[in-house]
Amino acid sequence: MNYELRIGIRPPYQYVGYCRCPYDLDPRGYECGDRSAYVRTGGSEPVCYFGDLR
């Protein structure tokens, strides 16, 4: 895996409470991880990492 492509595209505190990306924080301040829209299927497909840009 090319780790340069897995660098977050923005700071995690920009969208606290929305869980768009795995590194975002939920309303309690915990990292969203597998609960994020990026990981879950059937929803929006946010661009979270530089490797997602094409």
Buried (B, 14 or more C-beta within 10 A) or exposed (E): EEEEEEEBBEEBEEBBEBBBBBBBBBEEEEBBBEBBBBBEEEEEEBBBBEBBEE
